């Protein structure tokens, strides 16, 4: 009998269905191996102090398989030096384990003791998520000496880029080891945008947390706020109306369309085709103006609320959105033909930044970047809920794993999202758009999982006393995908990095928290 089958799984419910199980330290890694062998994907790894006993820390790992969500919990004394690592099984866990040490002081035995989030912005002994350290100290005003991996050899030199970049790009450091212009190795350092979001959630009223969730990552605001509300509604026993579910899904797909339009223009620009940037910027702007007229916001930051949505769609807005989507589809098809027929653009996209399917599977590449490397996974298809459960989305995949494939997936997803949005606008059910939220019990744990435009956005929410938040862990798919970028740039030339980086378009803010 497998280790997984031996566990006592407790049913939590939700969509996809979720279970939780306690594991011992000697089971932690073996369960991960079993999960991996069964085809489960690692969604997140995080920790926090137990609500009933601050002297003990809970480390949790969330896996997703064909059945649903499986969460394993390892209970350790707060002063325990190390826990087993699962990074050899799931390489994406390495940075999550390093962050666990920075925030809670629990180190995984993964062989990498370097800090990931701290950056000497708080003293080495300070642990931000410990309850016995209530006030964050002032930054010590020093620069830490981060131990980048050195590459040596004839003609090898380093090019440091960032963390401060041009324009309004968020901060991230990229250390290139190159020979000539060929990249031998890239090492990233992130965490510069760390905002203490998980600490901000602590003790916040549960029914107000969606506003903070919506502001974690501005280009995925619908995905984050919906994931939070799904978790809160799950622990409160609140089932939203059909009309509300369809309106939330519509908002999510419109968010996907807008981001893909922006990326397609930026990718054209990075390939030296400024015409693409100009045209897609215009098309995106027209869509955002229509969203403002229909929803009251260009980016739908406060649209998804606990128990429903902030406002209904008027018949005139439905008509205007339908008209805009028809026009957007026409423009996108025309621009796709131009991109496909332009030899210079095709030459820059083809074979640039390749992540082959075997490597993508090993690294756990997810979302649109994963689907471009033949990782045929999408929550809307594999674990659908209304309206996708009755009006399915078609999965967009490619297998070449290069910039060209990631561009093709974006085009496919834009057109598919337009198709289903137009259908939903015709078939939108009648009904209310708000329901009363029940009162969750203290200690209740629930999860929210939504396929954002980058990939799965995951939130684990635990209720405290008197309707307040004990803990809220937020996970962006960029945690899985940033390490793949280090592999994608190898053997490419340095000037292609902006293009390859943009083809992934990963989050700093969603990652750093």
C-alpha positions in Angstrom: 0.0 0.0 0.0 1.4 3.4 -0.9 2.2 6.0 1.7 -0.5 8.2 0.3 -3.2 5.6 0.7 -2.1 5.1 4.4 -2.9 8.6 5.3 -6.1 9.6 7.0 -7.6 12.1 4.6 -10.1 14.6 5.9 -12.7 15.8 3.5 -12.9 19.6 3.1 -15.1 20.0 0.1 -15.0 22.8 -2.6 -14.3 22.8 -6.3 -12.1 21.1 -7.0 -12.7 18.8 -4.0 -10.1 19.1 -1.3 -8.8 16.8 1.4 -6.2 17.3 4.2 -4.0 14.9 6.1 -1.4 15.1 8.8 1.9 13.5 8.1 5.0 12.7 10.2 8.5 14.0 9.4 9.6 10.7 8.1 6.6 10.6 5.7 6.9 14.2 4.3 9.2 13.4 1.4 7.9 9.9 0.7 4.4 11.3 0.4 5.7 13.9 -2.1 7.3 11.1 -4.1 4.1 9.1 -4.2 2.2 12.2 -5.2 4.7 12.9 -8.0 4.5 9.3 -9.1 0.7 9.5 -9.3 1.0 12.6 -11.5 0.1 15.2 -8.9 1.3 18.8 -9.4 2.7 20.8 -6.5 0.6 23.9 -6.1 2.2 25.6 -3.1 4.3 25.0 0.1 3.9 27.3 3.1 3.7 27.4 6.9 2.4 29.2 9.9 2.0 29.1 13.6 -0.8 26.9 14.9 -3.8 29.0 16.1 -4.1 27.0 19.3 -0.4 26.7 20.1 2.1 29.3 19.0 4.9 27.0 20.1 4.3 24.7 17.1 4.4 25.4 13.4 2.5 23.8 10.7 4.1 23.3 7.3 1.7 22.5 4.5 2.1 21.4 0.9 -0.8 21.5 -1.6 -0.9 19.0 -4.5 -3.4 18.8 -7.3 -4.2 15.6 -9.2 -7.2 14.3 -11.3 -9.3 13.8 -8.1 -8.7 17.2 -6.7 -6.7 19.0 -4.1 -4.6 17.2 -1.5 -3.0 19.1 1.4 -0.5 17.5 3.7 0.4 19.0 7.0 3.6 18.6 9.0 3.5 19.7 12.6 6.8 20.7 14.1 8.0 22.4 17.3 8.9 26.0 16.7 12.5 25.5 17.7 13.1 22.5 15.3 16.1 23.3 13.2 15.2 21.5 10.0 12.5 19.6 8.2 12.9 17.2 5.2 12.9 18.8 1.8 10.8 17.9 -1.2 12.8 19.9 -3.7 14.5 16.8 -5.2 11.0 15.6 -6.1 9.5 19.0 -7.0 12.3 21.4 -7.9 9.9 24.4 -7.7 9.7 23.8 -3.9 13.3 24.9 -3.4 12.5 28.6 -3.3 9.3 28.1 -1.4 11.4 26.2 1.3 13.9 29.1 1.4 11.1 31.6 1.8 9.7 29.4 4.7 12.9 29.8 6.5 13.0 33.6 6.0 9.5 34.1 7.2 9.2 31.5 10.0 12.6 30.2 10.8 11.9 26.6 9.7 14.7 25.4 7.4 14.2 22.6 4.9 17.3 20.3 4.4 17.7 21.2 0.7 21.3 22.3 0.8 20.7 26.0 0.0 20.9 28.1 3.1 20.8 31.5 1.3 17.9 33.8 2.1 15.3 34.3 -0.6 13.0 37.1 0.6 15.0 38.8 3.3 17.6 40.9 1.4 18.8 42.3 4.8 15.7 44.4 4.8 15.0 43.1 8.3 17.5 41.7 10.9 18.6 38.1 10.5 16.9 37.1 13.7 13.6 38.6 12.9 10.9 36.3 11.6 8.0 38.3 10.1 5.2 35.6 10.5 6.0 34.8 14.2 3.4 36.2 16.6 5.9 36.9 19.3 7.5 39.5 17.1 4.6 41.9 16.6 6.3 45.1 15.3 8.5 44.9 12.2 11.9 46.5 13.0 13.3 49.2 10.8 15.6 48.1 8.0 19.2 47.9 9.2 20.4 50.0 6.3 23.0 47.5 5.0 23.4 45.6 1.8 23.8 41.8 2.2 26.5 39.9 0.3 24.4 37.4 -1.6 26.4 34.4 -2.7 25.7 34.1 -6.4 26.9 30.9 -8.1 30.1 31.7 -10.0 30.9 30.4 -13.5 34.5 30.2 -14.5 36.4 29.5 -17.7 38.2 31.2 -20.6 36.3 34.3 -21.7 33.5 33.9 -19.2 32.3 37.1 -17.6 29.3 38.3 -15.7 26.6 40.9 -16.7 24.5 42.0 -13.7 21.1 43.5 -14.6 18.8 45.1 -12.1 17.3 45.1 -9.6 16.4 48.6 -10.7 15.2 48.6 -14.3 14.1 51.1 -16.9 10.6 52.7 -16.8 8.2 51.2 -14.2 9.3 47.6 -14.4 9.3 46.0 -11.0 12.6 45.1 -9.3 14.5 41.8 -10.0 18.2 41.0 -10.3 19.5 38.9 -13.2 23.1 37.7 -13.0 24.2 36.5 -16.5 27.3 34.4 -16.9 28.3 34.7 -20.6 30.9 33.8 -23.1 30.8 36.4 -25.9 27.1 37.0 -26.1 26.0 33.4 -25.4 24.4 32.9 -22.0 26.0 30.0 -20.1 23.9 30.6 -17.0 21.4 32.9 -15.5 20.7 33.3 -11.8 17.8 35.3 -10.6 17.3 37.0 -7.3 13.8 38.2 -6.5 12.0 39.4 -3.4 12.8 43.1 -3.7 9.1 43.9 -3.8 8.3 42.1 -0.6 5.4 44.0 1.0 4.5 41.8 4.0 1.1 40.8 2.5 0.6 37.7 4.6 1.3 39.7 7.8 -1.2 42.3 6.6 -3.9 39.6 6.3 -3.4 38.6 10.0 -6.3 39.7 12.2 -8.0 41.5 9.3 -11.8 40.8 9.2 -12.4 37.8 6.9 -15.1 39.6 4.9 -12.6 42.4 4.0 -9.7 40.3 2.9 -10.8 40.2 -0.7 -9.8 43.9 -1.1 -6.2 43.1 -0.1 -6.2 40.0 -2.2 -7.3 42.0 -5.3 -4.3 44.3 -4.8 -1.6 41.7 -4.6 -1.0 41.6 -8.3 -2.6 44.3 -10.4 -2.8 42.3 -13.6 -4.5 39.3 -12.0 -6.9 41.2 -9.7 -10.0 39.1 -10.7 -8.1 35.8 -10.2 -6.9 36.8 -6.7 -10.1 38.2 -5.4 -12.1 35.3 -6.8 -9.7 32.8 -5.2 -10.0 34.5 -1.9 -13.8 34.7 -2.1 -14.0 31.0 -3.1 -12.1 30.1 0.1 -14.2 32.4 2.3 -17.4 31.2 0.8 -16.3 27.5 1.2 -15.7 27.9 4.9 -18.9 30.0 5.3 -21.2 27.6 3.5 -22.2 30.2 0.9 -23.0 29.1 -2.6 -23.3 32.0 -5.0 -26.0 32.3 -7.6 -25.6 31.1 -11.2 -25.7 34.6 -12.5 -23.0 35.6 -10.1 -20.8 32.6 -11.1 -21.1 33.5 -14.8 -20.4 37.2 -14.2 -17.2 36.3 -12.2 -16.1 34.0 -15.0 -16.8 36.7 -17.6 -14.6 39.1 -15.6 -11.8 36.5 -15.4 -11.9 35.9 -19.1 -11.9 39.6 -19.9 -8.9 39.9 -17.6 -7.2 37.1 -19.6 -8.0 38.8 -22.9 -6.6 42.2 -21.8 -3.4 40.8 -20.6 -2.8 38.7 -23.6 -3.4 41.7 -25.9 -0.8 43.7 -24.0 1.7 40.9 -24.1 1.2 40.3 -27.8 2.0 43.9 -28.5 5.0 44.0 -26.2 6.4 40.8 -27.8 6.1 42.4 -31.2 8.0 45.4 -29.9 10.7 43.3 -28.4 11.1 41.6 -31.8 11.6 45.0 -33.4 8.1 45.2 -34.8 6.7 48.4 -33.2 3.6 48.3 -35.4 2.5 45.3 -33.3 2.8 47.3 -30.1 0.9 50.2 -31.5 -2.0 48.1 -32.8 -2.4 45.8 -29.8 -2.1 48.8 -27.4 -5.0 50.4 -29.3 -7.1 47.2 -29.2 -6.5 46.7 -25.5 -7.3 50.3 -24.7 -10.6 50.1 -26.6 -11.4 47.0 -24.5 -10.5 48.6 -21.2 -12.7 51.6 -22.0 -15.6 49.3 -22.6 -14.9 47.5 -19.3 -15.0 50.9 -17.5 -18.4 51.7 -19.0 -19.8 48.3 -18.1 -18.2 47.6 -14.7 -17.1 51.0 -13.5 -13.4 50.0 -13.6 -10.8 49.5 -16.3 -9.2 46.8 -14.2 -11.8 45.0 -12.2 -10.1 45.3 -8.8 -13.3 45.5 -6.7 -15.7 43.6 -8.8 -15.6 40.1 -7.1 -16.8 40.4 -3.5 -17.8 37.8 -0.8 -21.1 36.3 -1.8 -21.2 37.7 -5.3 -20.2 40.6 -7.4 -20.3 44.4 -6.9 -22.7 45.2 -9.6 -24.9 43.6 -12.3 -24.5 44.0 -16.0 -27.2 46.2 -17.6 -28.6 45.2 -21.0 -26.9 48.1 -22.6 -23.5 47.0 -21.2 -24.1 43.4 -22.4 -24.7 44.8 -25.9 -21.6 47.1 -25.8 -19.4 44.3 -24.5 -20.6 42.0 -27.3 -19.9 44.6 -29.9 -16.5 45.2 -28.5 -15.6 41.5 -28.5 -16.7 41.1 -32.1 -14.4 44.0 -33.1 -11.6 42.7 -30.9 -11.8 39.2 -32.6 -11.6 40.8 -36.0 -8.5 42.9 -35.0 -6.8 39.9 -33.4 -7.3 37.7 -36.4 -5.9 40.3 -38.7 -2.8 40.9 -36.5 -2.2 37.2 -36.2 -2.0 36.9 -39.9 0.5 39.7 -40.0 2.6 38.1 -37.2 2.5 34.7 -38.9 3.5 36.2 -42.3 6.3 38.5 -41.1 9.6 36.7 -41.6 11.6 38.9 -39.2 9.1 38.4 -36.4 9.0 34.7 -37.0 12.8 34.5 -37.0 13.0 36.2 -33.7 10.3 34.1 -32.1 11.3 30.7 -33.5 13.7 28.6 -31.3 14.2 31.5 -28.8 13.9 30.6 -25.1 13.0 27.0 -25.6 11.8 24.8 -22.7 11.2 21.3 -24.0 8.3 19.3 -22.7 10.5 16.9 -20.7 12.2 19.8 -18.8 8.9 21.6 -18.4 7.4 18.5 -16.7 10.4 18.2 -14.5 10.3 21.8 -13.4 6.5 21.9 -12.9 6.0 24.6 -15.5 2.4 25.7 -15.4 -0.2 28.1 -16.9 0.2 29.4 -20.4 4.0 28.9 -20.4 3.4 25.3 -19.4 0.8 24.7 -22.1 3.3 26.1 -24.7 5.6 23.2 -23.6 3.0 20.5 -23.9 1.9 20.6 -20.3 -1.8 20.2 -21.1 -3.2 21.5 -17.8 -5.9 24.1 -17.3 -8.2 24.3 -14.3 -11.0 25.5 -16.5 -10.8 22.2 -18.4 -9.5 19.7 -15.9 -11.5 20.8 -12.8 -14.3 23.0 -14.3 -17.0 24.7 -12.4 -19.9 26.8 -13.7 -20.0 28.1 -16.3 -17.1 26.2 -17.7 -18.7 22.9 -16.5 -21.7 23.5 -18.9 -19.9 25.6 -21.6 -16.4 24.2 -21.8 -13.3 26.0 -22.8 -11.0 24.5 -25.4 -7.4 23.8 -24.3 -4.7 25.6 -26.2 -1.3 23.8 -26.3 1.9 23.7 -28.3 4.9 21.4 -27.9 7.9 23.4 -29.2 8.2 25.4 -25.9 9.8 28.5 -27.5 8.7 32.1 -27.8 6.8 31.3 -30.9 4.8 28.6 -29.0 4.0 31.0 -26.1 2.8 33.6 -28.7 0.6 31.0 -30.4 -1.0 30.0 -27.1 -1.8 33.6 -26.3 -3.5 34.0 -29.7 -5.4 30.8 -29.3 -6.5 31.8 -25.7 -7.6 35.3 -26.7 -9.8 33.9 -29.5 -11.2 31.1 -27.3 -12.0 33.6 -24.4 -13.7 35.9 -26.9 -15.8 32.9 -28.1 -17.0 31.8 -24.7 -17.5 35.4 -23.4 -19.8 36.1 -26.4 -21.7 32.9 -25.7 -22.0 33.7 -22.0 -23.3 37.2 -22.7 -26.1 35.6 -24.8 -27.0 32.9 -22.2 -26.4 34.8 -18.9 -28.8 33.3 -16.3 -31.2 35.5 -14.5 -31.0 36.0 -10.8 -29.5 38.0 -8.0 -25.8 38.9 -7.9 -25.4 38.8 -4.1 -26.0 36.3 -1.3 -25.4 36.7 2.5 -22.2 35.2 3.8 -22.4 32.8 6.7 -20.1 33.0 9.7 -17.1 30.7 9.5 -16.1 28.8 12.6 -12.8 29.7 14.2 -10.1 27.3 13.0 -11.9 26.6 9.7 -9.5 26.0 6.8 -10.6 26.4 3.1 -8.9 26.8 -0.2 -9.5 28.9 -3.3 -8.1 27.9 -6.7 -8.7 29.9 -9.9 -7.0 29.6 -13.3 -5.7 33.1 -13.8 -4.2 34.2 -17.1 -0.7 33.2 -16.0 -1.8 29.9 -14.4 -3.4 28.7 -11.1 -3.8 31.2 -8.4 -4.1 29.5 -5.0 -5.2 30.9 -1.6 -5.3 29.0 1.7 -7.4 30.8 4.3 -7.7 29.9 8.0 -10.3 31.6 10.2 -9.4 33.1 13.5 -11.7 34.1 16.4 -14.6 36.6 16.0 -14.7 36.6 12.2 -11.0 37.6 11.8 -8.2 36.0 9.8 -5.7 33.8 11.5 -3.6 33.1 8.3 -3.9 33.6 4.6 -1.3 32.2 2.3 -1.3 33.4 -1.3 0.5 31.6 -4.1 1.1 32.9 -7.7 2.1 30.5 -10.5 5.2 32.6 -11.1 6.8 30.6 -8.2 6.8 27.6 -10.5 7.7 29.4 -13.6 10.5 31.8 -12.6 13.1 28.9 -12.3 12.2 27.8 -15.9 13.3 31.2 -17.2 16.8 30.4 -16.0 16.8 27.4 -18.3 15.1 29.0 -21.2 17.8 31.7 -21.7 20.7 29.2 -21.8 22.5 29.1 -25.1 20.6 32.2 -26.3 22.2 35.5 -26.7 22.0 38.3 -24.2 19.9 40.7 -26.4 17.2 38.1 -26.7 16.6 38.1 -22.9 14.0 40.9 -23.0 12.0 39.0 -25.6 12.2 35.6 -23.8 11.4 37.2 -20.4 8.4 39.0 -21.8 7.2 35.7 -23.4 6.8 34.3 -19.9 5.8 37.7 -18.4 6.0 36.5 -14.8 4.9 38.4 -11.7 7.3 40.1 -9.3 4.6 41.4 -7.0 2.6 38.2 -7.0 5.7 36.3 -6.2 7.3 38.6 -3.6 4.2 39.2 -1.3 
